């Protein structure tokens, strides 16, 4: 088993350094980095540990005593993720990356936890500034930021009191901390240059402080102008100035620019420091750079003989967190324990954030216990992150319990915590509590900000409370809170999902007039509106437009269009909806009319079949474009493509699409293709895929199983669909689904649910023939359609009702709960004892040789045995 953080291991490491080293050495450390070695084999461990220690060999100046070598192969092994890997052999086991899971987002916690990097003024940290520096800052803040002459005069008035250059640097740092106007700091820098003397060293210190201040204020462009002036003036070519500029870019998430400064720094003959690399790693994490490249800079740092510090590991943890790479985050955390690096509150909060992003709240709570054991007290950020994690899993009671714990510990909620709390109350429909929280915020002097309004708008929008959405937008404007790009994106998404496509178009027009710069989220939301509104061609045009603007589409953008193709409804000439569902919008400055849903105008049946075939080619082309641009398809992509397969006119079209997709990913799509074709030999590969899915979060796993089962069921591979479902049950994919006498199908797709009903009834039949006691009633839960577009219209309920009717199962809708089917157990038992029932319940595949009657008994025994194993594991887990 790979070495990862566990509370007991961390406790031992914190008190016994020798135990830390022992705990950190993995027994089978890199089975995934050395696929040729059998899992758990000694050769795998040897391969993991055979790499020479980089720190010991990379630089004569390096000292293993001063900086212990990194032990984990994720950093130094030839199999590390940033190293180009050889082409995988056809029979080698493939692996799913973390990108395959559903996108999860939580807000960035770094700004709320840690201060500046220290690079902006590291060269004179520790010096105490005079009291005159504080008075000077107060005077400067009273001067208009654009009044260059007045700012210069105010600074010059303290010339006799300020000690150069330390006090002038402190003035700039204070302006960076307290001021919102970058131009004031920018002008003060130029005014201070002649006051610090003519030495390049003192001017260089002032430049570093100015760049740091401008970076804090969020103006890396002005920081670059100041830096260029320093280079031209002969005082800017220093490690400190370069590092400060990298940090300024990092604060704004401009990774490309930060990496460029590091390279220019090396080209200028300067040796980057730990601070320089820390800032680049931070920039890569914030800028969404592939984690492999981020880890690559860490490797460069080690090769340069530099010792990583706490900020290095904290930045790596943050990068792993943003990328959703929990396993890599755990590796970084383990490495900190191994090297004896102190884990501070930011370390723990970032690690907790990474865990929450992946939905593993049990582990997150264990880490909090480890914090307390290591005398690191959880703070408001810790609890806010946990609340947000539970909220995203819809475990609202657990989230609210944390608020109670914060009160008992005397921890005051901050704005982010209140925003999370408001979002929970909106989602749960507790409107009185919303009013109470808003009043509490007001009494504490915490104003509602853009994030607060966005949270409320999003929450009320998901509840269908469009009246409240309109009120919040008006109140936002009345309070002078400027809408953000996310505000517009959220409104577009709300109106689009509500079918109010004209309103969504109008929001986009308002955004165009706002002067804000569009981002990938807004484009994705509007593309979603166009696609769902029937303007798939316009959506594709907008995709090209955003790429021309230099905005890289993400996986959500592509998934939206692929999903639109997969779900599009093409109306025939005889369809009564023709001409009745038209919306009007404005796009590209022109009025656009479109039939709603997707395709305008009636089509003959032949045209419909041709259109479906064309859509498959469009999907294949989009998938190819994703791969070419380095956008990694995830489980939503897979689900959307399989949805498209389920709507194909023929099995041949679906098989052709999956066969083509195997060229891009033979592991995932090869399994789907093999199961669809009825190839029994693919099951070993399928189980390997299922095992890897088990390491991902529940939403990712369930979405995968649902999509795969749907397409198999749709094309008649019923036994294969049932086997996939049973694999999912055995791996606990659907929480609380399987019970011997009550089947809960809430989280399952239509195909998966139908396969599950057959499997569950077979299990009940085995109980009947064993003579075991049963409760008075058996029940099947589907839900009544609370979250459907039309309340009470549950597609799953209708499908299961039709299935039960078709197989003659004696279940009826419960009188006071239309989402539950019930039947007296005696009636069900009598039906199951009938000789013909077994033939109805046993599922078969259309594309494999049918079982003959003599084989039915053995097939029944096999299925019953598999079901008993599933039930046995369930009861064992309950017993624990």
Secondary structure, DSSP 8 states (H G I E B T S, - for coil): ------HHHHHHHHH-HHHHHHHHS-SSTTTTT-TTS-TT-HHHHHHHH-S--HHHHH-TT--TTTS-----HHHHSTTSTTS------TTS-----GGGS--------HHHH----S-TTGGGTT----HHHHHHHHHHHTS-TT-HHHHHHHHHTTTTTS-TTHHHHHHHHHHHHH-S-HHHHHHHHHHHHTTS-S-HHHHHHHHHHHHHHHHHHT-HHHHHHHHHHHHHHTS--SHHHHHHHHHHHHHTT-HHHHHHHHHHHHHTT----HHHHHHHHHHHHHTT--HHHHHHHHHHHHHTT----HHHHHHHHHHHHHHT-HHHHHHHHHHHHHHT----HHHHHHHHHHHHHTT-HHHHHHHHHHHHHTT----HHHHHHHHHHHHHTT-HHHHHHHHHHHHHHT----HHHHHHHHHHHHHTT-HHHHHHHHHHHHHTT----HHHHHHHHHHHHHTT-HHHHHHHHHHHHHTT----HHHHHHHHHHHHHTT-HHHHHHHHHHHHHHT----HHHHHHHHHHHHHTT-HHHHHHHHHHHHHTT----HHHHHHHHHHHHH----BTT-TTTTT-EEEEEETTEEEEEESSS--S-B-HHHHHHHHHHHHHHHHHHHHHHHHTT----HHHHHHHHHHHHT-SSHHHHHHHHHHHTTT-TTHHHHHHHHHHT-GGGHHHHHHHHHHHTTS-HHHHHHHHHHHHHHHHHTTBHHHHHHHHHHHHHTT-STT---SSEEE-TT--HHHHHHHHHHHHHHHHHHHHHT----SEEEEE----TTSSSTT--HHHHHHHHHHHHHT---EEETTEEEEEEEEHHHHHHHHHSTTHHHHHS--BTTS----HHHHHHHHHHHHHHHHHHHHHHHHHHH-
